[in-house]
Amino acid sequence: NRLIENLQTELQLKNQQLEEQSCELRQTKSELSFQQRQTEALLANESAMKRDQKDAAEKRICLESQLSRDESRS
């Protein structure tokens, strides 16, 4: 009888440990998912910034070209 009680107690402890580990794993998964979304947002922002820089450079080249044409006419 004592052996059964010891085994039941041991099983309860193991079950509690497994529940705690499961909770920790869910929390870690949630944190990783959040970090992944943050990384994706940062990459999207970086991509948008590069597009904006490219557009600005193209506009600058166009304006410089137009300015030099205007100066050569004067």
C-alpha positions, 0 to 999 in steps of 0.5 A: 500500500505504501508503495502505491502511495509513493508511486502515486506521489511520484506520478503527481510530481512528474505530471506537475513537472510536465505541466510546468515544462509545457507552459514554459514551452508555450511561452517560449513558442509565443516569444519566438513567434513575436520575435519572428513577427518583429523581424518580418516587420523590420525586414519590410521596413528596410525594404521600403527604406531601400525603395525610397532611397532608390526613388530619391536617387532617381529623382535627384539624377533627373533633377540634376539632369534637368538643371544642367540642361537649363543652365546650358540653355542660359 
